Amino acid sequence: MCVVCFVKALVHVFKIYLTAHYTDNFRSRPVDFRWEDVRAAGGGGSGHRALTCAAAAAGVWLLRGAALGGDAPGRPLRGARSQTQCLLQQIRELPGQLASYALAHSLGRWLVYPGSMFLMTRALLPLLQQGQERLVERYRGRRAKLVACDGNEIDTMFMDRRQHPGSQGRGLRLVICCEGNAGFYEMGCLSAPLEAGYSVLGWNHPGFGGSTGAPFPQHDANAVDVVVKYALHRLHFPPAHVVVYGWSIGGFTATWATMTYPELGALVLDATFDDLVPLALKVMPHSWKGLVVRTVREHFNLNVAEQLCRYPGPVLLLRRTQDDVVSTSGHLRPLPSGDVEGNRGNELLLRLLQHRYPVVMAREGLAVVTRWLRAGSRAQEAAFYARYRVDDEWCLALLRSYHARCEDEREDEQAWGPHGLSFPWLVGRGLSPRRRRQLALFLARKHLRNVEATHCSPLEPEDFQLPWRL
């Protein structure tokens, strides 16, 4: 054990030496915002529950339970098992837990978050420094150090366009960008909304760039929590004017932020997946399946779809038609152009629509949207849409009529949230199968757009759009 600790210490010292020039200025600068500053200021009217000092060490709340296959907090244990049985069960599970922990804190973390490897940071140092200089000089970016509830220091960069919002007023909206597993704000996904004219707030995962800590889901959630607090209470953006944009693995923190702060204005997910397990099984040996599933569920439970269904606001999914990273088609080989059937964004859309519109997505609706998702180009998508003769005006009128009727019959105040009538909507009752197919296709097209690009290609500014609103 002492030898292992000694090696870890050497690696840590080597890492500090290699990245000293890049992080010196950030390490020495004063803290600009702390997670508890909101509580000290009285919360600013946010409906989000503030952490007490005692709970801060454990971190913010994460969605657990069903996905982990365990007992949810506060729920009684399954069955009336004796203490002896529980102890024996824990002893039997101990080897698996140790193996899972070892995998998660070594190879697993490097595979899930390769951007946290110090060798990658060292290789990218010139590009990171150039990216910082570009954001500061060209866009007047303001770098800030935030401290999350677990003590990690989060490196952020803010570009303010409110003084010159543009003809469409885009600069009045703030886009919080959640990067991928090898992305940094200095050279990441924030370029698309930035060049499109929005105000932008970028941040680095714990262990990435100037941020301290290690990129595990709990630490990531703690980090994005303080980022959102900073945007609302220090930068003073109204919640309705805040858009959260997540690319790739950043979809986890993006959906966590909008689930936890449902008053935020909109959510855009780009090249994101529904769950990490199918993608992990794709790249790991089949004989490791049990260990891989356990490791992901216990240490990297990136349950994007579950979190997405808990956000009541406007959502747009961007599916990249040449994306072989979030696809389970084939095995570690390039996908043919337009092969989108195995893209995990498909499952993300189906989960979202089934949650929000369960009547429409029953049977006929689910089948037709599943077929529509096989269209690998905008031309194929439009042809499929035209074949079913979808009347957009009729669909809009039906949805607006349902919303107005629910508003007239408003009885339960809990059915209404910051975005109006809460989901699920029971619209579609009494419709013919043909009409349900048409409405399902209409909703699918409003929530997902195809982008002809690979997973790591920079998104074009014109492809960054805000979600559809009824």
BAROVO-883070 format. One record per residue (C-alpha): residue number from 0; z, y, x. Coordinates in Angstrom, 3 decimals, m for minus. Layout:
BEGIN
REC  num         Z         Y         X
REC  NUM         Z         Y         X
...
//
This chain:
BEGIN
REC  num         Z         Y         X
REC    0     0.000     0.000     0.000
REC    1     0.838     2.381     2.912
REC    2    m2.591     1.743     4.447
REC    3    m4.286     2.612     1.153
REC    4    m2.275     5.841     0.854
REC    5    m3.169     6.765     4.441
REC    6    m6.885     6.263     3.779
REC    7    m6.660     8.353     0.602
REC    8    m4.944    11.133     2.534
REC    9    m7.662    11.106     5.199
REC   10   m10.389    11.267     2.554
REC   11    m8.606    14.192     0.867
REC   12    m8.309    16.116     4.156
REC   13   m11.969    15.388     4.974
REC   14   m12.998    16.644     1.553
REC   15   m11.050    19.897     1.982
REC   16   m12.607    20.411     5.414
REC   17   m16.158    19.907     4.173
REC   18   m15.849    22.195     1.156
REC   19   m13.512    24.803     2.614
REC   20   m16.120    27.560     2.937
REC   21   m17.296    27.075    m0.644
REC   22   m13.854    27.001    m2.280
REC   23   m11.838    29.377    m0.067
REC   24   m12.511    32.445    m2.180
REC   25   m11.727    30.605    m5.396
REC   26    m8.519    28.989    m4.124
REC   27    m7.127    32.297    m2.910
REC   28    m8.056    34.404    m5.923
REC   29    m5.395    35.130    m8.562
REC   30    m5.330    33.319   m11.900
REC   31    m7.250    35.171   m14.625
REC   32    m6.091    33.198   m17.665
REC   33    m3.595    30.433   m18.439
REC   34    m3.531    28.067   m21.375
REC   35    m0.145    29.399   m22.525
REC   36    m1.324    33.025   m22.596
REC   37    m2.417    32.457   m26.211
REC   38     1.068    31.271   m27.227
REC   39     2.658    34.214   m25.436
REC   40     0.375    36.580   m27.356
REC   41     1.213    35.010   m30.708
REC   42    m1.797    32.713   m30.982
REC   43    m4.302    35.357   m32.011
REC   44    m4.654    33.906   m35.484
REC   45    m6.196    30.626   m34.385
REC   46    m5.490    27.644   m36.581
REC   47    m5.354    25.374   m33.521
REC   48    m1.972    23.847   m32.861
REC   49    m0.461    25.188   m29.642
REC   50     1.079    22.841   m27.114
REC   51     4.755    23.103   m26.312
REC   52     5.820    23.131   m22.681
REC   53     7.169    19.596   m23.078
REC   54     3.793    18.314   m24.281
REC   55     1.729    20.190   m21.707
REC   56     2.048    17.550   m19.001
REC   57     0.592    14.900   m21.304
REC   58    m2.331    17.173   m22.154
REC   59    m4.143    18.086   m25.334
REC   60    m4.680    15.707   m28.230
REC   61    m7.433    13.077   m27.919
REC   62    m8.957    11.015   m30.701
REC   63    m7.691     7.473   m30.189
REC   64    m6.805     4.438   m32.274
REC   65    m9.841     2.817   m33.896
REC   66   m12.083     3.149   m30.881
REC   67    m9.473     1.687   m28.579
REC   68    m8.604    m1.125   m30.918
REC   69    m4.923    m0.291   m30.640
REC   70    m2.210     1.086   m32.804
REC   71    m2.535     4.758   m33.564
REC   72     0.360     7.022   m32.658
REC   73     3.053     6.925   m35.297
REC   74     1.763     3.745   m36.904
REC   75     4.029     0.688   m37.042
REC   76     3.199    m2.272   m34.861
REC   77     0.961    m4.947   m36.334
REC   78     3.100    m7.732   m37.748
REC   79     6.751    m8.356   m37.085
REC   80     6.588    m9.587   m33.514
REC   81     9.754   m10.265   m31.594
REC   82    10.563    m8.501   m28.347
REC   83     9.967   m11.742   m26.463
REC   84     6.451   m12.086   m27.900
REC   85     5.678    m8.490   m27.032
REC   86     6.919    m8.983   m23.477
REC   87     4.840   m12.158   m23.021
REC   88     1.786   m10.364   m24.379
REC   89     2.282    m7.518   m21.918
REC   90     2.650    m9.959   m19.025
REC   91    m0.566   m11.743   m20.021
REC   92    m2.446    m8.430   m20.200
REC   93    m1.084    m7.074   m16.907
REC   94    m3.784    m8.557   m14.583
REC   95    m6.534    m7.173   m16.805
REC   96    m4.864    m3.782   m16.919
REC   97    m4.535    m3.667   m13.140
REC   98    m8.172    m4.679   m12.634
REC   99    m9.275    m2.083   m15.188
REC  100    m7.224     0.634   m13.503
REC  101    m8.595    m0.240   m10.068
REC  102   m12.189    m0.189   m11.326
REC  103   m11.706     3.094   m13.204
REC  104   m10.173     4.926   m10.244
REC  105   m12.758     3.756    m7.703
REC  106   m16.283     2.655    m8.537
REC  107   m15.964     3.552   m12.213
REC  108   m15.212     7.243   m11.679
REC  109   m18.018     7.593    m9.163
REC  110   m20.498     6.015   m11.581
REC  111   m19.378     8.016   m14.615
REC  112   m18.866    11.327   m12.761
REC  113   m20.920    11.218    m9.534
REC  114   m20.675    15.012    m9.240
REC  115   m17.007    14.637    m8.267
REC  116   m17.903    12.802    m5.042
REC  117   m17.248    15.112    m2.094
REC  118   m20.406    13.933    m0.308
REC  119   m22.519    15.109    m3.244
REC  120   m20.697    18.444    m3.304
REC  121   m21.296    18.771     0.434
REC  122   m25.016    18.015     0.039
REC  123   m25.358    20.558    m2.766
REC  124   m23.303    23.335    m1.148
REC  125   m26.292    25.570    m0.222
REC  126   m27.697    25.292    m3.752
REC  127   m24.302    25.954    m5.336
REC  128   m23.784    29.055    m3.234
REC  129   m27.281    30.323    m4.033
REC  130   m26.701    29.642    m7.719
REC  131   m23.463    31.621    m7.691
REC  132   m25.095    34.552    m5.951
REC  133   m27.973    34.508    m8.440
REC  134   m25.648    34.560   m11.452
REC  135   m23.587    37.408   m10.004
REC  136   m26.434    39.573    m8.730
REC  137   m29.094    39.018   m11.398
REC  138   m26.937    38.514   m14.506
REC  139   m23.743    40.327   m13.417
REC  140   m21.743    37.156   m13.782
REC  141   m17.944    37.341   m13.645
REC  142   m16.164    34.433   m12.011
REC  143   m12.709    33.580   m13.338
REC  144    m9.973    31.089   m12.559
REC  145    m8.392    29.436   m15.587
REC  146    m5.345    27.175   m15.496
REC  147    m5.317    24.276   m17.971
REC  148    m2.172    22.751   m19.478
REC  149    m2.152    19.980   m16.834
REC  150    m2.152    22.526   m13.994
REC  151    m5.800    22.039   m12.998
REC  152    m7.645    25.197   m11.974
REC  153   m10.985    25.541   m13.778
REC  154   m13.839    27.451   m12.159
REC  155   m15.823    29.505   m14.706
REC  156   m18.641    32.049   m14.753
REC  157   m19.251    34.479   m17.632
REC  158   m22.462    36.438   m18.287
REC  159   m21.938    39.169   m20.895
REC  160   m24.936    40.385   m22.890
REC  161   m23.054    42.249   m25.627
REC  162   m23.969    45.677   m24.264
REC  163   m27.671    44.795   m24.476
REC  164   m27.898    42.069   m27.158
REC  165   m31.672    42.216   m27.577
REC  166   m33.774    42.696   m30.680
REC  167   m32.494    39.496   m32.306
REC  168   m28.876    40.145   m31.370
REC  169   m28.615    36.966   m29.301
REC  170   m26.360    38.619   m26.754
REC  171   m23.651    38.965   m29.407
REC  172   m23.293    35.174   m29.457
REC  173   m21.518    33.266   m26.713
REC  174   m22.813    29.870   m25.618
REC  175   m20.154    27.727   m23.905
REC  176   m22.026    25.240   m21.707
REC  177   m20.610    21.770   m21.007
REC  178   m22.385    20.234   m18.029
REC  179   m23.413    16.646   m17.347
REC  180   m21.807    14.165   m14.968
REC  181   m23.614    15.610   m11.949
REC  182   m24.000    19.156   m13.225
REC  183   m22.439    22.412   m12.043
REC  184   m22.603    25.769   m13.762
REC  185   m24.230    27.189   m10.610
REC  186   m27.367    25.105   m11.231
REC  187   m26.886    23.416   m14.587
REC  188   m27.786    23.568   m18.256
REC  189   m26.654    27.166   m18.786
REC  190   m30.039    28.442   m17.531
REC  191   m31.742    27.779   m20.899
REC  192   m29.420    29.826   m23.167
REC  193   m29.039    32.429   m20.412
REC  194   m32.781    33.009   m20.106
REC  195   m33.041    32.935   m23.903
REC  196   m30.853    36.050   m24.037
REC  197   m27.429    34.750   m25.074
REC  198   m24.066    35.575   m23.540
REC  199   m23.047    32.461   m21.610
REC  200   m19.793    30.950   m20.328
REC  201   m20.189    28.125   m17.817
REC  202   m17.421    25.979   m16.332
REC  203   m17.107    23.080   m13.930
REC  204   m15.456    19.745   m14.720
REC  205   m12.148    19.056   m12.948
REC  206   m13.029    17.889    m9.442
REC  207   m16.441    19.613    m9.563
REC  208   m17.194    22.657    m7.427
REC  209   m14.195    24.960    m7.305
REC  210   m12.305    23.188   m10.100
REC  211    m9.333    21.055    m9.090
REC  212    m8.239    17.669   m10.416
REC  213   m10.210    14.559   m11.330
REC  214   m12.786    14.172   m14.128
REC  215   m11.169    11.828   m16.620
REC  216   m11.488    12.382   m20.396
REC  217    m7.960    13.767   m20.747
REC  218    m8.456    16.231   m17.901
REC  219   m11.879    17.208   m19.258
REC  220   m10.416    17.916   m22.696
REC  221    m7.602    19.952   m21.148
REC  222   m10.211    21.966   m19.250
REC  223   m12.484    22.756   m22.198
REC  224    m9.407    23.638   m24.248
REC  225    m8.479    26.476   m21.917
REC  226   m12.143    27.525   m21.699
REC  227   m12.339    27.931   m25.492
REC  228    m9.023    29.802   m25.542
REC  229   m10.362    32.105   m22.822
REC  230   m13.523    32.799   m24.831
REC  231   m11.641    33.582   m28.029
REC  232    m8.577    35.410   m26.762
REC  233    m9.595    37.065   m23.492
REC  234   m13.336    37.614   m23.937
REC  235   m12.721    38.362   m27.642
REC  236   m15.697    36.607   m29.189
REC  237   m15.276    35.889   m32.923
REC  238   m15.135    32.101   m33.489
REC  239   m18.219    32.240   m35.743
REC  240   m20.203    33.742   m32.845
REC  241   m19.341    30.939   m30.409
REC  242   m21.876    28.139   m29.896
REC  243   m20.922    25.065   m27.865
REC  244   m23.776    23.448   m25.916
REC  245   m23.292    20.024   m24.352
REC  246   m25.792    18.282   m22.111
REC  247   m25.571    14.536   m21.377
REC  248   m21.929    13.557   m20.755
REC  249   m21.007    17.134   m21.614
REC  250   m21.430    16.030   m25.221
REC  251   m17.905    14.606   m25.014
REC  252   m16.225    17.911   m24.201
REC  253   m18.576    19.797   m26.543
REC  254   m17.693    17.601   m29.529
REC  255   m14.007    17.647   m28.593
REC  256   m14.043    21.450   m28.589
REC  257   m15.742    21.758   m31.979
REC  258   m13.587    18.993   m33.492
REC  259   m10.431    20.732   m32.288
REC  260   m11.644    24.233   m33.114
REC  261   m13.668    23.666   m36.318
REC  262   m14.015    27.415   m36.862
REC  263   m16.482    27.630   m33.934
REC  264   m19.941    28.679   m35.077
REC  265   m22.299    25.866   m34.055
REC  266   m22.852    22.822   m31.838
REC  267   m25.967    21.879   m29.829
REC  268   m26.089    18.456   m28.150
REC  269   m28.850    17.811   m25.621
REC  270   m29.686    14.337   m24.260
REC  271   m26.321    13.016   m25.410
REC  272   m25.153     9.537   m26.405
REC  273   m22.900     8.199   m29.158
REC  274   m20.623     5.993   m27.031
REC  275   m20.416     5.116   m23.330
REC  276   m19.945     1.339   m23.715
REC  277   m23.620     0.375   m24.383
REC  278   m24.791     2.486   m21.433
REC  279   m22.114     1.063   m19.129
REC  280   m23.039    m2.512   m20.067
REC  281   m26.670    m1.723   m19.232
REC  282   m25.950    m0.965   m15.556
REC  283   m23.138    m3.433   m14.846
REC  284   m23.401    m7.223   m14.338
REC  285   m23.260    m9.220   m17.565
REC  286   m20.385   m11.313   m16.195
REC  287   m18.284    m8.122   m16.027
REC  288   m18.677    m7.358   m19.739
REC  289   m15.033    m7.864   m20.710
REC  290   m13.726    m5.818   m17.799
REC  291   m16.315    m3.061   m18.359
REC  292   m15.506    m2.717   m22.054
REC  293   m11.774    m2.605   m21.372
REC  294   m12.170    m0.077   m18.557
REC  295   m14.329     2.244   m20.638
REC  296   m12.068     2.033   m23.700
REC  297    m8.873     2.625   m21.733
REC  298   m10.040     5.134   m19.110
REC  299   m13.436     6.602   m20.129
REC  300   m13.396     6.492   m23.916
REC  301   m16.180     9.042   m24.446
REC  302   m16.337     8.572   m28.224
REC  303   m18.854    11.340   m28.894
REC  304   m19.963    10.123   m32.330
REC  305   m16.407     9.904   m33.677
REC  306   m15.641    13.433   m32.562
REC  307   m18.958    14.763   m33.846
REC  308   m18.252    13.519   m37.373
REC  309   m15.037    15.565   m37.407
REC  310   m16.825    18.884   m36.908
REC  311   m17.842    20.521   m40.217
REC  312   m20.247    23.121   m38.841
REC  313   m23.997    23.320   m38.052
REC  314   m25.243    20.708   m35.580
REC  315   m28.523    20.280   m33.702
REC  316   m29.367    17.214   m31.604
REC  317   m32.046    17.510   m28.918
REC  318   m33.598    14.134   m28.080
REC  319   m35.667    13.943   m24.901
REC  320   m38.638    11.649   m25.403
REC  321   m38.852    10.556   m21.731
REC  322   m35.115    10.003   m21.285
REC  323   m34.282     6.674   m19.634
REC  324   m30.673     7.593   m18.768
REC  325   m29.195     7.466   m22.285
REC  326   m31.492     4.661   m23.410
REC  327   m30.584     0.985   m23.687
REC  328   m34.225    m0.129   m23.778
REC  329   m35.146    m2.368   m20.865
REC  330   m32.944    m2.761   m17.810
REC  331   m32.929    m0.124   m15.073
REC  332   m36.662     0.506   m15.146
REC  333   m38.622     3.641   m16.127
REC  334   m39.444     3.834   m19.816
REC  335   m43.022     4.197   m21.047
REC  336   m43.709     7.702   m22.273
REC  337   m42.643     8.099   m25.898
REC  338   m40.427     4.984   m25.989
REC  339   m37.433     6.423   m27.843
REC  340   m36.287     3.405   m29.853
REC  341   m33.365     2.657   m27.503
REC  342   m32.231     6.280   m27.140
REC  343   m28.531     6.504   m28.022
REC  344   m29.174     9.877   m29.627
REC  345   m30.641     7.878   m32.517
REC  346   m27.264     6.300   m33.227
REC  347   m25.648     9.711   m32.948
REC  348   m27.903    11.105   m35.678
REC  349   m27.429     8.109   m37.959
REC  350   m23.641     8.301   m37.626
REC  351   m23.685    12.023   m38.396
REC  352   m25.929    11.759   m41.451
REC  353   m24.110     8.720   m42.830
REC  354   m20.847    10.644   m42.602
REC  355   m22.142    13.870   m44.099
REC  356   m24.521    12.497   m46.755
REC  357   m23.372     8.930   m47.589
REC  358   m25.263     8.681   m50.895
REC  359   m28.570     9.841   m49.409
REC  360   m28.182     7.582   m46.362
REC  361   m27.513     4.404   m48.337
REC  362   m30.193     1.710   m48.141
REC  363   m33.544     3.511   m48.547
REC  364   m32.440     6.655   m46.734
REC  365   m31.024     4.777   m43.757
REC  366   m34.118     2.577   m43.461
REC  367   m36.609     5.441   m43.558
REC  368   m34.701     7.583   m41.043
REC  369   m34.452     4.584   m38.699
REC  370   m38.236     4.206   m38.840
REC  371   m38.748     7.959   m38.403
REC  372   m36.643     7.878   m35.217
REC  373   m39.241     5.598   m33.600
REC  374   m41.706     8.493   m33.493
REC  375   m41.928     9.415   m29.813
REC  376   m43.776    12.719   m30.138
REC  377   m43.865    15.700   m32.442
REC  378   m47.318    14.689   m33.659
REC  379   m46.117    11.200   m34.653
REC  380   m43.034    12.698   m36.253
REC  381   m45.105    15.160   m38.318
REC  382   m47.523    12.418   m39.403
REC  383   m44.665    10.190   m40.576
REC  384   m43.109    13.127   m42.403
REC  385   m46.387    13.950   m44.149
REC  386   m46.891    10.319   m45.207
REC  387   m43.807    10.526   m47.411
REC  388   m44.912    13.901   m48.842
REC  389   m41.564    15.559   m48.262
REC  390   m41.258    18.773   m50.267
REC  391   m39.040    21.038   m48.187
REC  392   m38.580    23.567   m50.988
REC  393   m37.410    20.877   m53.417
REC  394   m34.935    19.522   m50.851
REC  395   m33.527    22.979   m50.158
REC  396   m33.212    23.747   m53.866
REC  397   m31.386    20.452   m54.493
REC  398   m28.887    21.060   m51.684
REC  399   m28.248    24.653   m52.743
REC  400   m27.812    23.585   m56.350
REC  401   m25.246    20.956   m55.335
REC  402   m23.360    23.488   m53.218
REC  403   m23.346    26.080   m56.018
REC  404   m22.148    23.505   m58.554
REC  405   m19.272    22.468   m56.290
REC  406   m18.363    26.113   m55.813
REC  407   m18.310    26.719   m59.587
REC  408   m16.116    23.641   m60.092
REC  409   m13.895    24.545   m57.163
REC  410   m10.539    22.877   m57.726
REC  411    m9.343    21.446   m54.425
REC  412    m8.964    24.218   m51.833
REC  413    m8.769    21.586   m49.088
REC  414   m12.420    20.699   m49.778
REC  415   m13.401    24.076   m48.331
REC  416   m13.241    24.934   m44.669
REC  417   m14.471    27.588   m42.242
REC  418   m18.085    26.579   m42.918
REC  419   m17.821    26.303   m46.703
REC  420   m17.875    23.013   m48.576
REC  421   m16.504    20.262   m46.349
REC  422   m18.243    16.953   m45.753
REC  423   m19.000    14.368   m46.980
REC  424   m21.354    15.640   m49.677
REC  425   m22.131    13.283   m52.562
REC  426   m25.503    14.907   m53.233
REC  427   m28.276    12.467   m54.217
REC  428   m26.613    10.576   m57.050
REC  429   m29.125     9.657   m59.719
REC  430   m32.171    10.231   m57.498
REC  431   m34.997     7.722   m57.381
REC  432   m35.464     5.738   m54.136
REC  433   m38.553     7.834   m53.326
REC  434   m36.619    11.082   m53.675
REC  435   m33.737     9.756   m51.576
REC  436   m36.180     8.874   m48.795
REC  437   m37.637    12.359   m48.894
REC  438   m34.234    14.038   m48.795
REC  439   m33.079    11.769   m45.963
REC  440   m36.157    12.651   m43.881
REC  441   m35.657    16.347   m44.586
REC  442   m32.044    16.210   m43.378
REC  443   m32.943    14.140   m40.315
REC  444   m35.615    16.631   m39.262
REC  445   m33.191    19.528   m39.678
REC  446   m30.563    17.890   m37.453
REC  447   m32.728    16.432   m34.645
REC  448   m35.593    17.837   m32.575
REC  449   m37.720    16.019   m30.041
REC  450   m38.190    17.625   m26.624
REC  451   m40.895    16.216   m24.372
REC  452   m38.879    16.033   m21.154
REC  453   m36.947    13.661   m18.929
REC  454   m33.159    13.517   m18.886
REC  455   m32.676    15.813   m15.891
REC  456   m35.528    18.272   m16.501
REC  457   m34.272    21.822   m17.098
REC  458   m34.505    22.716   m20.780
REC  459   m37.030    25.450   m21.468
REC  460   m35.524    28.623   m22.983
REC  461   m37.725    28.328   m26.077
REC  462   m36.386    24.822   m26.691
REC  463   m32.813    26.098   m26.948
REC  464   m32.380    26.930   m30.617
REC  465   m29.431    27.322   m32.930
REC  466   m28.819    24.641   m35.584
REC  467   m30.107    24.833   m39.136
REC  468   m27.859    26.375   m41.778
REC  469   m28.234    25.870   m45.518
//
